[in-house]
Amino acid sequence: MDIKLINRGTTGELILIGRLDANSAPEAEEIFKEMIERFDTIVLNMEQLDYISSAGLRVIKIIHMGMKKKNGELVLTKVQKMVMEVFEMVGFAGLLKFE
């Protein structure tokens, strides 16, 4: 998986490309933790995210909890249908903010 950052001042947009799975989750977690410290709002652009596993869901939960703890905001955008179905199945659809 690749992650591209677009810095918009207090907002950081992370473009996720590929698969967020057990292989890519550890690196994504490190990047997400850095972004929690750096930005007030994080936008996860998932237009090019093809797949998410339970390990990927775990890092999404980590970034969500980190942003909530600092009164920041996490927004998921352009979520593909297959990935959205996973969020709905595990109950994240009601927990996270989607645009």
C-alpha positions, 0 to 999 in steps of 0.5 A: 500500500502507498500513502500520499499526504496532501498538507492543507494547513491544519488538515492532512489528507492521506490518499490510501492506495492499494490494500490495507492489510496485515502486510501494510498495517504496521507501516500505516499505523506509524504514519497515522500516529504521526499524522494524529500529532500533526493535524487537527483534521485528517481526511482518509481518501479511500478512492484507490483503496481496494481492500481492507482486512481486520488489521486495516480496521484496527489501524483505522480504529487507532486513528479514530480514537487518537483524533477523538482523544485530542478533539480532532476530526477524522473523515473518510472520503470516496470509500469504495463499495466493497470497503464500505461493506466491510465498515458496515459489517463490523459496525464502523459505518455508524462510528466514523464520519463519511463524506 
